[in-house]
Amino acid sequence: MMTCYEHLDLLREQIERHLPELSAHLARRSQILHVSRRGAPERYVVWSHYAGAYEWMGGQDAGAQLGADALQAVEQIKRTLLPTL
């Protein structure tokens, strides 16, 4: 079973690979992934063991699921943060 950190680190890698317009930062042993794009407020993603999915943390989308795997989450993050692409 993967830890929260491992799930978030996998998502960070996928964001770097598929969404170079975004910056993703995960502090060592953190359980919160920081995602941002230039000129926009930083957003936060967590892994919910209860839901078995990535979720937005805080803000207007708090608790909204992004997907059960990293690629699903990348697509949802893209729709939210880069809607014109």
N, C-alpha and C positions, 0 to 999 in steps of 0.2 A: 504494500500500500504506500502510495506517495504521500509525502508531507505537504502541508500548505506551501512551504517555501519551494519545494520541488515543482509543484503545479505552477506557481507564480513565475519561477525561473524559466520554465518551459514556455509560458506565455510571453515573457520578456524576449526570449530568443525568437519566437515567431513574429512578434511585432517588429523587431529589428530586421528580420528577413523580408517581411511582406509589406511593412508600412514605414519606409525610411523617412517619411515626412514627420513621424512622431518620435518622441523621445520616451524611453521606458527605463525606469530606475528601480531596482530592488535592493535595498540595503541588506547586508549580510544578516541572515536569520530573521529577516522581517516577514511579516504576514500581510503586508500591504504593498502593492505594485503602484508606483507613481507613473502616470502616463500624461504626456503633454504635447502640445504643438505650439509653435511660435505664435505669440500674440493671444493665446487663450489660457484660461485658468487651468491649473493642473487638476486631473481627475484621478480617482483612486479605484483600484480593483482588488478584491479579495477572493479567496477560494473558500467556498462554503462546504464543509464536510457534510452538513445536514442535507443540503440540496444536491450535492455532488456536481456543483457547477461554479463557474466564475460569476461574480456579481459586482455591480457598481457599489461603492461605499460612499455615503454622503451625497449631498446635493439633491437635485430634483429627481434623479434616477436611483436613489438609494435602495438597495435590495433587488433591483431589476436584474434578472439573470442574463448573462452574456453567452452562455453555452456550456455544455458539459466537457468539451475538449477545446484545446488551445486554438485550433483553426476556426472553430465556430465563434469563439470569443473575438478573434482577430476580425472576422467579418462584421460582427456587431459593433466593435469599437470603430472600425472604418466607417460604418453607416452613421455613427453618432458624431465622431470627431472630424471626419472628412467627407461630409455629405455630397460634395460636388464631384468626387472622383468616381 
